[in-house]
Amino acid sequence: MNSTVRSILGVLVLAGAALTQAVQPAPQADQQSEQPTIRVGVDLVNILFTVRAKKGGALIPNLEQKDFTIYEDGKQQTISHFSRETDLPLTLGLLIDISASQERLVDIERQAASAFFSSVLRKKDEAFLISFGKSTDLLQDYTNSARQLSAALSDLRGDGQTPGLGPVPIPNTGPVPQVGTPKGTLLFDAVYLASDEKLKTEVGRKALILITDGEDQGSTYNIHTAIEAAQKADAIIYSIYYVDREFYLQGGMMAGGGERDLRKMSEETGGHVFTVGRKHTLDDVFKEIQDELRNQYSIGYVPTNSARDGSFRHIEIKVDNKDYRVQARSGYYATPNNPQ
């Protein structure tokens, strides 16, 4: 099913849900809503989030609506629906860094990503695959087939190697970089284009998974524009911080600066940064991401500020247990007819 058809079906389902909600009383605090985790109608805002223990970071999966309060720009909002989302279809984009600093990690990334797709994708889920380095290439468009994604992963090559057949550059309609701007790792471009070109028109739960050391060189878009695109697409960014420290040592360089940018992108969109190390493998990280994707909550509310003026509205979700912390995006853009 292509993106256009899926989007049309999503709109029809939401329209019916909006009419149903208008004539039924709000659910009791101890009940779980079965409505979708995307905005119902024009005014309802939906937020997907997770809850973790402050100590140890374990996911907390069994909370109820009465455990939460939500604020927009500091003003408390009335929760219209609440649900625990474990099986709502996922739309995933995997973005893999193939720049020079990541070339020696590509084989490990290929194997771990293939195993991840085989275990995470269910019947109604879809995923696409993008590589980025000196260019941003779509290796595999939307598919539910783990086999097709694995085949596309087999074409994954570092920038210094002969590329496989099949990559298609994603159209870039933004500003043209100045002549002479060095291009090496188009991380922010990849996030922007994946959000704006691929995820913006999709419905349901959407996430981008980045495998990179977080270093950007030569992107047309900056980190703020990339985050804005992900927020407007209602996409969560999960960053996998994976560094080839030997590469940096051989070049007399210091690694570590990119983690700050990855943390900012993930925290602003409600995601998380995972670090690969000797005792924490890429396979381990993918298992943790899968667990998080299947243990999300959804809160929906009609904002007391009804203006659709394009401004950014800050959101804060509070949980009443002081030992827990909420992991959610920082807000949304109140743009006309732009589902959140």
PyMOL commands that set and color helices and strands:
alter all, ss='L'
color gray80, all
select helices_A, chain A and resi 3-23+65-67+100-120+146-153+187-199+223-232+245-250+258-269+282-293
alter helices_A, ss='H'
color red, helices_A
select strands_A, chain A and resi 45-53+68-72+75-77+79-85+90-97+126-132+136-143+168-169+205-212+235-241+273-275+296-301+312-319+324-328+331-333
alter strands_A, ss='S'
color yellow, strands_A
deselect
rebuild
show_as cartoon
